[in-house]
Amino acid sequence: MMMATEEKAAPIRVFCVDDHAFLIEGLQSRFEKMDDIEVVGTLETADGLVAAAEALKPNVILLDIEMPGRDPFETIDDLRSRCPDCRVILLSAFVRHSYLDVAVKVGAWGYVSKRDAPSAIIDAIKQVAEGRFAFSPEVINRCGLDPARPMASDSNLPESKINQLTPRELQILRMIGRGMPRNEIANTIHRSPKTVDAHRSSIMDKLGLHDRVELARFAIREGLVEI
């Protein structure tokens, strides 16, 4: 009589995006020793991530916030429409409440610190793969979240003016904070300078600010850009 055997669950397919090779290599080394997680691809910037995700169909994407190249928050917005089954966890060397606000706004499933132990990142991957929001211990502590119920929607977040902005407005605000001129912003987002002006006016109205200098100061003060 043959004994029935349990079917082994497929491993969680993970795609890593970070411009620090040592972090990617460290995570890959850890994942290679595991049966339930496999790395299906890596990139050093978010450029090309959406196309790669469409081709490789990862379950979870680890995405660094502070990278050169395409804005990670705009990338998440694109992934939501083009790769709805991919769930994004944001990685950050600096834990900021403003990043948490934006992460929830654009539809990320988790936020972890690079300073967390690898086991915390692995736990976050498994939680997100199961359809649960995941925030690492350092993020919970630094952002003052309830460990028993970290977050299910923006309603759990303290009120923030950032939550009033659309993903596109957030992207433009970050670019203004980096000192990018109007035409460069237009070229980056593939829109006309007039469209950039319209977005900028909308951002100023929502934030109660009056000019580009105040916008840049706000972005820096809120930690939306590194200086």
C-alpha positions in Angstrom: 0.0 0.0 0.0 1.5 3.3 -1.1 1.5 6.2 1.4 0.2 9.5 0.2 2.9 12.2 0.2 2.3 15.9 0.9 2.9 18.1 -2.0 5.7 20.5 -1.3 4.8 24.2 -1.5 6.5 26.3 -4.2 9.1 28.6 -2.9 8.4 32.3 -2.6 9.8 34.0 -5.7 11.8 37.2 -4.7 13.2 39.9 -6.8 15.8 42.2 -5.2 16.5 45.8 -6.3 19.3 47.7 -4.5 22.4 49.6 -5.7 24.5 48.2 -2.9 25.9 44.9 -4.1 27.0 43.7 -0.7 23.4 43.8 0.5 22.1 41.8 -2.5 24.9 39.3 -2.2 24.3 38.9 1.5 20.6 38.3 1.1 21.1 35.9 -1.8 23.6 33.9 0.2 21.0 33.6 3.0 18.2 32.7 0.6 20.3 30.0 -1.1 20.3 28.0 2.2 16.5 28.1 2.3 13.9 25.8 0.6 11.0 28.3 0.8 12.5 31.4 -0.8 14.3 31.8 -4.1 15.8 34.9 -5.8 14.6 35.1 -9.4 16.3 38.3 -10.3 18.2 41.4 -9.2 18.7 45.0 -10.4 20.8 47.9 -9.2 18.1 50.5 -10.0 14.4 50.5 -10.6 14.9 51.1 -14.3 13.6 48.1 -16.1 12.0 46.6 -13.0 8.4 46.6 -14.3 9.4 44.7 -17.5 11.5 42.3 -15.5 8.6 41.7 -13.1 6.2 41.0 -16.0 8.6 38.4 -17.3 9.8 36.7 -14.1 6.6 37.1 -12.1 8.1 37.4 -8.6 5.8 37.1 -5.6 7.7 39.7 -3.6 9.9 42.5 -4.6 12.5 44.1 -2.2 12.9 47.7 -3.4 15.4 50.1 -2.1 14.0 53.6 -1.6 17.3 55.5 -1.9 18.6 54.7 -5.3 19.7 56.5 -8.5 17.4 56.1 -11.5 13.7 55.8 -11.6 11.7 57.0 -8.7 10.7 53.9 -6.6 7.3 55.3 -5.6 6.4 55.8 -9.3 7.6 52.3 -10.0 5.4 50.8 -7.3 2.4 52.7 -8.8 3.2 51.1 -12.2 3.7 47.6 -10.7 0.2 47.8 -9.2 -1.4 48.1 -12.6 0.9 46.0 -14.7 2.0 43.3 -12.2 -0.9 43.2 -9.6 0.3 39.9 -8.1 3.7 41.3 -7.2 3.9 42.7 -3.7 6.5 45.3 -2.9 8.5 45.6 0.4 10.5 48.9 0.7 14.0 48.8 2.0 15.6 51.9 3.6 18.9 52.6 5.3 17.1 55.5 7.1 13.7 54.8 8.7 11.5 57.9 8.2 7.8 58.3 9.0 7.4 60.2 5.7 8.6 57.1 3.8 6.0 55.1 5.7 3.3 57.6 4.7 4.3 57.4 1.1 4.7 53.6 1.1 1.1 53.1 2.2 -0.1 55.8 -0.2 1.4 54.1 -3.3 0.4 50.6 -2.3 3.6 48.9 -0.8 3.0 45.9 1.4 5.9 46.4 3.7 8.7 48.6 4.9 11.9 47.2 6.5 15.2 48.8 7.6 18.6 47.6 6.2 19.7 47.7 9.8 17.3 45.0 10.8 18.6 41.4 11.1 18.3 39.2 8.0 15.7 37.2 9.9 13.4 40.2 10.2 13.6 40.8 6.4 12.9 37.1 5.8 9.9 37.3 8.2 8.6 40.3 6.3 8.9 38.5 2.9 6.9 35.5 4.3 4.2 37.7 5.8 3.8 39.7 2.6 3.7 36.5 0.5 0.8 35.4 2.7 -1.1 38.6 2.0 -0.2 40.4 5.3 1.3 43.8 5.7 4.8 43.6 7.2 6.9 46.2 9.0 10.2 45.3 10.7 11.0 45.8 14.4 13.0 49.0 13.7 10.3 50.5 11.6 7.7 49.7 14.2 9.8 51.3 16.9 11.0 54.3 15.0 7.5 55.2 13.6 5.6 54.5 16.8 3.3 51.8 15.4 1.3 49.3 17.4 3.2 46.0 17.1 0.0 44.0 17.5 -1.6 45.9 14.6 1.0 47.8 12.7 -1.1 48.9 9.8 -3.9 47.9 7.5 -4.6 51.2 5.8 -3.7 54.9 5.9 -6.3 55.3 8.7 -3.8 53.8 11.1 -1.2 56.5 10.3 -1.0 59.9 12.1 -2.4 62.7 10.0 0.2 63.9 7.4 0.0 66.5 4.6 1.9 64.0 2.5 -1.2 61.7 2.4 -3.0 64.4 0.4 -0.7 64.0 -2.5 -1.1 61.6 -5.5 1.8 59.3 -6.4 2.7 61.6 -9.3 2.7 64.6 -7.0 4.9 62.8 -4.5 7.4 62.0 -7.3 7.5 65.6 -8.5 7.9 66.9 -5.0 10.9 64.5 -4.5 12.5 65.8 -7.7 12.0 69.4 -6.7 13.6 68.6 -3.3 16.6 67.2 -5.3 16.9 70.5 -7.1 15.9 69.2 -10.5 14.8 72.0 -12.9 11.3 72.1 -14.5 12.4 70.8 -17.9 14.4 68.0 -16.5 11.4 66.9 -14.4 9.3 67.0 -17.5 11.7 64.8 -19.5 12.0 62.4 -16.6 8.2 61.8 -16.2 7.6 62.1 -20.0 5.2 65.0 -19.7 5.2 68.6 -20.8 6.7 71.4 -18.7 3.1 72.9 -18.5 1.9 69.6 -16.9 4.8 69.8 -14.4 3.7 73.4 -13.6 0.1 72.2 -13.0 1.3 69.5 -10.7 3.5 71.9 -8.8 0.6 74.3 -8.3 -1.6 71.5 -7.0 1.2 70.4 -4.6 1.5 74.0 -3.3 -2.2 74.3 -2.8 -2.4 71.0 -0.8 0.6 71.7 1.3 -0.1 75.4 1.9 3.2 76.5 0.3 3.9 79.3 -2.0 7.0 78.7 -4.2 9.6 76.2 -5.4 12.0 77.0 -2.5 9.3 76.2 0.1 8.5 73.0 -1.7 12.2 72.0 -1.7 12.5 72.8 2.0 9.4 70.8 2.8 10.7 67.7 0.9 14.0 67.9 2.7 12.5 68.5 6.1 10.1 65.6 5.7 13.0 63.3 4.7 11.7 62.7 1.2 15.1 63.3 -0.2 18.7 62.7 1.1 21.0 65.7 1.5 
